[in-house]
Amino acid sequence: MKGEMSVPEILMVLVSALLHAGWSVAIKGTRSPLAFNLVQTAGMALVALALLPFIELGDLSARAWQLIAATGVAHGLYLWFLSASLERADLTLAYPIIRSTPAFLPFVAVPLLGESLTPVGVSGIAVVVSGIWLVHGEGGLRALARMPGVGFAWLTLATTVAYSLTDKAGVAALDAGSWHGALPPALAWFALLSLAGPLVFFPIGLRNVDRHELRRSFRENGARALGAIVIGLVGYGLILEAYRTAPASYVVAIRQTSVLFAVAIAILFLHERPGARRMAGAAATVAGVALIAWGG
């Protein structure tokens, strides 16, 4: 497996990062992130059901089915932990923890997926992670651990690492077989995980949401949910397409520029004024992406 990324691959991931930042802001901006996630996940599942006739299920190998089951668990728990974290914590606190995946993914991606990392690429990953923690890592780890929602943010991070691995392996499994479906493998995989994830998320979420709040979210956030569905479809579809040919460790590292985009959104639309430390972190994130692009 190659240990570098092309310019089109990098651009796909950067666009996905921008979309993910907007998607997260859309969730946090609602009265109940859990209710909103249930509404948008149901909508995404309906879209996936509409795509199902265009997927040749007979082309899926036993390994592909196993990975679908695994990614369904990971994505379902991810949605629950993300909702619980954003219910309790500010986005600027939870988001950088959730997006710290590149600090942990290489430890499992290299031995499990056989990926190779160049020294410059490793340096780029380290700079990206350092930049993320500079942007939002103020207050110290001890103070951070006491803040509401932080535990759920770490659990969200763990599921992000898990589904990054299963989705990378799943798209590769589809590519390795004889694929005859009308949908590209990446889009087919997204549809399948969009059906598998709710099987885990819905039972947990419905037990923990107020039914009146769920109905209110459906009435008040229909347009927002539709936008989130489109953003999710395009954004994660781009990630899955990048996974087909690029190392997962680099894809996930570059995707963490969503933290940088989140800072820009906060400045432009929420009128936040980040200090020098946060701006230095944003610059470090960009520098890390450049290192991965140049020497990854």
C-alpha positions as a Markdown table, in Angstrom:
| # | Residue | x | y | z |
|---|---|---|---|---|
| 1 | Met | 0.0 | 0.0 | 0.0 |
| 2 | Lys | 1.3 | 3.4 | -0.9 |
| 3 | Gly | 2.5 | 5.9 | 1.7 |
| 4 | Glu | 1.6 | 9.2 | 0.0 |
| 5 | Met | -1.4 | 11.3 | -1.1 |
| 6 | Ser | -2.1 | 13.0 | -4.4 |
| 7 | Val | -3.4 | 16.5 | -4.7 |
| 8 | Pro | -7.0 | 15.4 | -5.6 |
| 9 | Glu | -7.1 | 13.1 | -2.6 |
| 10 | Ile | -6.0 | 16.0 | -0.3 |
| 11 | Leu | -8.6 | 18.4 | -1.8 |
| 12 | Met | -11.3 | 15.8 | -1.3 |
| 13 | Val | -10.4 | 15.5 | 2.4 |
| 14 | Leu | -10.2 | 19.2 | 2.9 |
| 15 | Val | -13.7 | 19.7 | 1.4 |
| 16 | Ser | -14.9 | 17.0 | 3.7 |
| 17 | Ala | -13.3 | 18.7 | 6.7 |
| 18 | Leu | -15.1 | 21.9 | 5.9 |
| 19 | Leu | -18.4 | 20.1 | 5.6 |
| 20 | His | -17.9 | 18.3 | 8.8 |
| 21 | Ala | -17.2 | 21.5 | 10.7 |
| 22 | Gly | -20.5 | 22.9 | 9.4 |
| 23 | Trp | -22.3 | 19.7 | 10.2 |
| 24 | Ser | -21.1 | 19.8 | 13.8 |
| 25 | Val | -22.1 | 23.4 | 14.2 |
| 26 | Ala | -25.6 | 22.5 | 12.9 |
| 27 | Ile | -26.0 | 19.8 | 15.5 |
| 28 | Lys | -24.7 | 22.0 | 18.4 |
| 29 | Gly | -26.9 | 24.8 | 17.4 |
| 30 | Thr | -30.1 | 22.8 | 18.1 |
| 31 | Arg | -32.1 | 22.6 | 21.3 |
| 32 | Ser | -31.4 | 18.9 | 21.7 |
| 33 | Pro | -28.4 | 17.4 | 19.7 |
| 34 | Leu | -29.7 | 13.9 | 20.5 |
| 35 | Ala | -33.2 | 14.6 | 19.1 |
| 36 | Phe | -31.7 | 16.3 | 16.1 |
| 37 | Asn | -29.3 | 13.4 | 15.4 |
| 38 | Leu | -32.2 | 10.9 | 15.6 |
| 39 | Val | -34.1 | 13.0 | 13.1 |
| 40 | Gln | -31.2 | 13.4 | 10.6 |
| 41 | Thr | -30.1 | 9.8 | 11.0 |
| 42 | Ala | -33.6 | 8.6 | 10.2 |
| 43 | Gly | -33.6 | 10.8 | 7.1 |
| 44 | Met | -30.2 | 9.4 | 6.0 |
| 45 | Ala | -31.5 | 5.8 | 6.5 |
| 46 | Leu | -34.4 | 6.6 | 4.2 |
| 47 | Val | -31.9 | 7.9 | 1.6 |
| 48 | Ala | -29.9 | 4.7 | 2.0 |
| 49 | Leu | -33.0 | 2.5 | 1.6 |
| 50 | Ala | -33.7 | 4.3 | -1.7 |
| 51 | Leu | -30.1 | 3.5 | -2.9 |
| 52 | Leu | -30.3 | -0.2 | -1.8 |
| 53 | Pro | -31.8 | -1.5 | -5.1 |
| 54 | Phe | -28.7 | -0.2 | -6.9 |
| 55 | Ile | -26.4 | -2.2 | -4.7 |
| 56 | Glu | -25.5 | -5.8 | -5.7 |
| 57 | Leu | -25.7 | -7.4 | -2.2 |
| 58 | Gly | -24.6 | -10.7 | -3.7 |
| 59 | Asp | -21.2 | -9.1 | -4.6 |
| 60 | Leu | -20.4 | -8.6 | -0.9 |
| 61 | Ser | -18.0 | -11.1 | 0.6 |
| 62 | Ala | -18.2 | -12.6 | 4.0 |
| 63 | Arg | -15.5 | -10.2 | 5.2 |
| 64 | Ala | -17.5 | -7.2 | 3.8 |
| 65 | Trp | -20.5 | -8.3 | 5.8 |
| 66 | Gln | -18.4 | -8.6 | 8.9 |
| 67 | Leu | -17.0 | -5.1 | 8.4 |
| 68 | Ile | -20.5 | -3.7 | 7.8 |
| 69 | Ala | -21.6 | -5.2 | 11.2 |
| 70 | Ala | -18.5 | -3.7 | 12.9 |
| 71 | Thr | -18.8 | -0.3 | 11.3 |
| 72 | Gly | -22.5 | -0.3 | 12.2 |
| 73 | Val | -21.7 | -0.7 | 15.9 |
| 74 | Ala | -18.9 | 1.9 | 15.7 |
| 75 | His | -21.1 | 4.5 | 13.8 |
| 76 | Gly | -24.1 | 3.9 | 16.1 |
| 77 | Leu | -22.1 | 4.4 | 19.3 |
| 78 | Tyr | -20.4 | 7.4 | 17.7 |
| 79 | Leu | -23.7 | 9.1 | 17.2 |
| 80 | Trp | -24.8 | 8.4 | 20.7 |
| 81 | Phe | -21.5 | 9.5 | 22.3 |
| 82 | Leu | -21.4 | 12.6 | 20.1 |
| 83 | Ser | -24.9 | 13.6 | 21.0 |
| 84 | Ala | -24.3 | 13.1 | 24.7 |
| 85 | Ser | -21.1 | 15.1 | 24.5 |
| 86 | Leu | -22.6 | 18.1 | 22.7 |
| 87 | Glu | -25.6 | 18.0 | 25.1 |
| 88 | Arg | -23.2 | 18.7 | 28.0 |
| 89 | Ala | -20.2 | 20.5 | 26.6 |
| 90 | Asp | -19.4 | 23.5 | 24.4 |
| 91 | Leu | -18.4 | 22.6 | 20.9 |
| 92 | Thr | -15.0 | 24.4 | 21.3 |
| 93 | Leu | -14.3 | 22.0 | 24.2 |
| 94 | Ala | -15.6 | 18.7 | 22.8 |
| 95 | Tyr | -14.7 | 19.1 | 19.1 |
| 96 | Pro | -10.9 | 19.1 | 19.4 |
| 97 | Ile | -11.0 | 16.0 | 21.6 |
| 98 | Ile | -13.2 | 14.2 | 19.1 |
| 99 | Arg | -11.1 | 15.3 | 16.2 |
| 100 | Ser | -7.8 | 14.1 | 17.8 |
| 101 | Thr | -8.0 | 10.8 | 15.9 |
| 102 | Pro | -4.7 | 11.1 | 14.1 |
| 103 | Ala | -2.9 | 11.0 | 17.4 |
| 104 | Phe | -4.1 | 7.4 | 17.9 |
| 105 | Leu | -5.0 | 5.9 | 14.5 |
| 106 | Pro | -1.5 | 5.2 | 13.2 |
| 107 | Phe | -0.9 | 2.9 | 16.2 |
| 108 | Val | -3.5 | 0.6 | 14.8 |
| 109 | Ala | -3.6 | 1.4 | 11.1 |
| 110 | Val | 0.0 | 0.5 | 10.5 |
| 111 | Pro | -0.1 | -3.0 | 12.0 |
| 112 | Leu | -3.7 | -3.8 | 11.0 |
| 113 | Leu | -3.9 | -2.3 | 7.5 |
| 114 | Gly | -0.2 | -2.6 | 6.6 |
| 115 | Glu | 0.2 | 1.1 | 5.9 |
| 116 | Ser | 3.6 | 2.8 | 5.6 |
| 117 | Leu | 4.3 | 6.2 | 7.0 |
| 118 | Thr | 7.3 | 8.3 | 5.9 |
| 119 | Pro | 9.2 | 10.4 | 8.5 |
| 120 | Val | 7.9 | 13.6 | 7.0 |
| 121 | Gly | 4.4 | 12.2 | 7.1 |
| 122 | Val | 4.7 | 11.3 | 10.7 |
| 123 | Ser | 6.0 | 14.8 | 11.4 |
| 124 | Gly | 3.0 | 16.2 | 9.6 |
| 125 | Ile | 0.6 | 14.2 | 11.7 |
| 126 | Ala | 2.4 | 15.3 | 14.9 |
| 127 | Val | 2.1 | 18.9 | 13.9 |
| 128 | Val | -1.6 | 18.6 | 13.0 |
| 129 | Val | -2.3 | 17.1 | 16.4 |
| 130 | Ser | -0.2 | 19.8 | 18.2 |
| 131 | Gly | -2.1 | 22.5 | 16.3 |
| 132 | Ile | -5.5 | 21.0 | 17.4 |
| 133 | Trp | -4.5 | 21.0 | 21.0 |
| 134 | Leu | -3.2 | 24.6 | 20.8 |
| 135 | Val | -6.5 | 25.7 | 19.2 |
| 136 | His | -8.7 | 24.4 | 22.0 |
| 137 | Gly | -6.5 | 22.7 | 24.6 |
| 138 | Glu | -6.3 | 25.5 | 27.1 |
| 139 | Gly | -6.9 | 24.9 | 30.8 |
| 140 | Gly | -4.7 | 21.9 | 31.4 |
| 141 | Leu | -5.7 | 18.2 | 31.4 |
| 142 | Arg | -6.8 | 18.1 | 35.0 |
| 143 | Ala | -9.2 | 21.0 | 34.5 |
| 144 | Leu | -10.3 | 19.5 | 31.2 |
| 145 | Ala | -11.2 | 16.1 | 32.8 |
| 146 | Arg | -13.6 | 17.8 | 35.3 |
| 147 | Met | -15.6 | 19.6 | 32.6 |
| 148 | Pro | -19.1 | 18.2 | 31.7 |
| 149 | Gly | -19.2 | 16.1 | 28.5 |
| 150 | Val | -15.5 | 15.4 | 28.3 |
| 151 | Gly | -15.8 | 11.7 | 29.0 |
| 152 | Phe | -18.3 | 11.3 | 26.2 |
| 153 | Ala | -16.0 | 13.3 | 23.9 |
| 154 | Trp | -13.2 | 10.8 | 24.6 |
| 155 | Leu | -15.6 | 7.9 | 23.9 |
| 156 | Thr | -16.6 | 9.6 | 20.6 |
| 157 | Leu | -12.9 | 9.8 | 19.7 |
| 158 | Ala | -12.5 | 6.0 | 20.4 |
| 159 | Thr | -15.4 | 5.2 | 18.0 |
| 160 | Thr | -14.0 | 7.6 | 15.4 |
| 161 | Val | -10.8 | 5.6 | 15.4 |
| 162 | Ala | -12.8 | 2.4 | 15.2 |
| 163 | Tyr | -15.0 | 3.4 | 12.2 |
| 164 | Ser | -12.0 | 4.9 | 10.4 |
| 165 | Leu | -10.4 | 1.5 | 10.4 |
| 166 | Thr | -13.5 | -0.5 | 9.5 |
| 167 | Asp | -14.6 | 1.9 | 6.8 |
| 168 | Lys | -11.1 | 1.9 | 5.2 |
| 169 | Ala | -11.0 | -1.9 | 5.3 |
| 170 | Gly | -14.7 | -2.1 | 4.1 |
| 171 | Val | -14.1 | 0.0 | 1.0 |
| 172 | Ala | -11.0 | -2.0 | 0.2 |
| 173 | Ala | -13.0 | -5.2 | 0.5 |
| 174 | Leu | -15.5 | -3.9 | -2.0 |
| 175 | Asp | -12.8 | -2.9 | -4.4 |
| 176 | Ala | -11.0 | -6.3 | -4.0 |
| 177 | Gly | -14.1 | -8.2 | -5.2 |
| 178 | Ser | -16.0 | -8.2 | -8.4 |
| 179 | Trp | -18.3 | -5.2 | -8.0 |
| 180 | His | -21.2 | -5.0 | -10.4 |
| 181 | Gly | -23.5 | -2.5 | -8.6 |
| 182 | Ala | -24.6 | 0.7 | -10.2 |
| 183 | Leu | -23.2 | 2.7 | -7.3 |
| 184 | Pro | -19.5 | 3.3 | -6.9 |
| 185 | Pro | -18.1 | 1.2 | -4.0 |
| 186 | Ala | -17.6 | 4.3 | -1.8 |
| 187 | Leu | -21.2 | 5.4 | -2.1 |
| 188 | Ala | -22.5 | 1.8 | -1.7 |
| 189 | Trp | -20.5 | 1.5 | 1.5 |
| 190 | Phe | -21.9 | 4.8 | 2.8 |
| 191 | Ala | -25.4 | 3.6 | 2.1 |
| 192 | Leu | -24.8 | 0.3 | 3.9 |
| 193 | Leu | -23.3 | 1.9 | 7.0 |
| 194 | Ser | -26.1 | 4.4 | 7.0 |
| 195 | Leu | -28.5 | 1.5 | 7.5 |
| 196 | Ala | -26.3 | -0.5 | 9.9 |
| 197 | Gly | -25.5 | 2.4 | 12.3 |
| 198 | Pro | -29.1 | 3.3 | 13.2 |
| 199 | Leu | -29.7 | -0.3 | 14.3 |
| 200 | Val | -27.4 | 0.5 | 17.2 |
| 201 | Phe | -28.1 | 4.2 | 17.6 |
| 202 | Phe | -31.9 | 4.2 | 17.5 |
| 203 | Pro | -32.5 | 1.8 | 20.5 |
| 204 | Ile | -30.1 | 3.8 | 22.7 |
| 205 | Gly | -31.2 | 7.2 | 21.5 |
| 206 | Leu | -34.9 | 6.6 | 21.8 |
| 207 | Arg | -34.6 | 5.4 | 25.4 |
| 208 | Asn | -32.8 | 8.7 | 26.3 |
| 209 | Val | -34.8 | 11.4 | 24.5 |
| 210 | Asp | -38.0 | 13.1 | 25.5 |
| 211 | Arg | -40.7 | 12.3 | 22.9 |
| 212 | His | -42.0 | 15.9 | 22.9 |
| 213 | Glu | -38.5 | 17.1 | 22.2 |
| 214 | Leu | -38.2 | 14.6 | 19.4 |
| 215 | Arg | -41.4 | 15.8 | 17.7 |
| 216 | Arg | -40.4 | 19.4 | 18.3 |
| 217 | Ser | -37.0 | 18.8 | 16.7 |
| 218 | Phe | -38.7 | 17.2 | 13.7 |
| 219 | Arg | -41.0 | 20.2 | 13.3 |
| 220 | Glu | -38.5 | 23.0 | 13.9 |
| 221 | Asn | -35.3 | 21.5 | 12.3 |
| 222 | Gly | -36.6 | 19.8 | 9.2 |
| 223 | Ala | -34.7 | 22.1 | 6.8 |
| 224 | Arg | -31.6 | 21.9 | 9.0 |
| 225 | Ala | -31.8 | 18.1 | 9.1 |
| 226 | Leu | -32.1 | 18.0 | 5.3 |
| 227 | Gly | -29.0 | 20.2 | 5.0 |
| 228 | Ala | -27.1 | 18.0 | 7.5 |
| 229 | Ile | -28.1 | 14.9 | 5.5 |
| 230 | Val | -26.7 | 16.4 | 2.3 |
| 231 | Ile | -23.6 | 17.5 | 4.1 |
| 232 | Gly | -23.1 | 14.1 | 5.6 |
| 233 | Leu | -23.6 | 12.3 | 2.3 |
| 234 | Val | -21.2 | 14.5 | 0.4 |
| 235 | Gly | -18.7 | 14.9 | 3.1 |
| 236 | Tyr | -18.3 | 11.3 | 4.2 |
| 237 | Gly | -18.6 | 10.1 | 0.6 |
| 238 | Leu | -15.5 | 12.1 | -0.2 |
| 239 | Ile | -13.7 | 10.6 | 2.8 |
| 240 | Leu | -14.6 | 7.0 | 1.6 |
| 241 | Glu | -13.5 | 7.8 | -1.9 |
| 242 | Ala | -10.1 | 9.0 | -0.5 |
| 243 | Tyr | -9.9 | 5.8 | 1.6 |
| 244 | Arg | -9.9 | 3.8 | -1.6 |
| 245 | Thr | -6.4 | 4.9 | -2.5 |
| 246 | Ala | -4.9 | 6.9 | 0.3 |
| 247 | Pro | -3.5 | 5.8 | 3.7 |
| 248 | Ala | -6.1 | 6.1 | 6.4 |
| 249 | Ser | -3.6 | 7.7 | 8.8 |
| 250 | Tyr | -3.0 | 10.6 | 6.4 |
| 251 | Val | -6.7 | 11.0 | 5.4 |
| 252 | Val | -7.8 | 11.2 | 9.1 |
| 253 | Ala | -4.9 | 13.7 | 9.9 |
| 254 | Ile | -5.9 | 16.1 | 7.1 |
| 255 | Arg | -9.5 | 15.8 | 7.9 |
| 256 | Gln | -8.7 | 17.3 | 11.3 |
| 257 | Thr | -8.4 | 20.7 | 9.6 |
| 258 | Ser | -12.2 | 20.8 | 10.4 |
| 259 | Val | -11.0 | 22.3 | 13.7 |
| 260 | Leu | -9.4 | 25.1 | 11.7 |
| 261 | Phe | -12.6 | 25.6 | 9.8 |
| 262 | Ala | -14.6 | 25.6 | 13.0 |
| 263 | Val | -12.4 | 28.5 | 14.3 |
| 264 | Ala | -13.1 | 30.4 | 11.1 |
| 265 | Ile | -16.9 | 29.8 | 11.4 |
| 266 | Ala | -16.7 | 31.0 | 15.0 |
| 267 | Ile | -14.9 | 34.2 | 14.0 |
| 268 | Leu | -17.2 | 35.0 | 11.0 |
| 269 | Phe | -20.6 | 34.0 | 12.3 |
| 270 | Leu | -20.4 | 33.7 | 16.0 |
| 271 | His | -18.2 | 36.8 | 16.5 |
| 272 | Glu | -15.7 | 35.0 | 18.7 |
| 273 | Arg | -12.2 | 36.5 | 19.1 |
| 274 | Pro | -9.7 | 33.7 | 19.6 |
| 275 | Gly | -6.4 | 34.6 | 21.3 |
| 276 | Ala | -2.9 | 34.2 | 20.0 |
| 277 | Arg | -2.6 | 30.6 | 21.2 |
| 278 | Arg | -5.6 | 29.5 | 19.2 |
| 279 | Met | -4.4 | 31.3 | 16.1 |
| 280 | Ala | -1.0 | 29.7 | 16.5 |
| 281 | Gly | -2.7 | 26.3 | 16.7 |
| 282 | Ala | -4.7 | 27.1 | 13.5 |
| 283 | Ala | -1.4 | 27.9 | 11.7 |
| 284 | Ala | 0.2 | 24.7 | 13.0 |
| 285 | Thr | -2.7 | 22.7 | 11.7 |
| 286 | Val | -2.2 | 24.2 | 8.2 |
| 287 | Ala | 1.5 | 23.6 | 8.4 |
| 288 | Gly | 1.0 | 19.9 | 9.4 |
| 289 | Val | -1.3 | 19.4 | 6.4 |
| 290 | Ala | 1.4 | 20.9 | 4.1 |
| 291 | Leu | 3.9 | 18.5 | 5.5 |
| 292 | Ile | 1.7 | 15.5 | 4.8 |
| 293 | Ala | 1.0 | 16.8 | 1.3 |
| 294 | Trp | 4.7 | 17.4 | 0.6 |
| 295 | Gly | 6.3 | 14.4 | 2.2 |
| 296 | Gly | 3.5 | 12.0 | 3.0 |
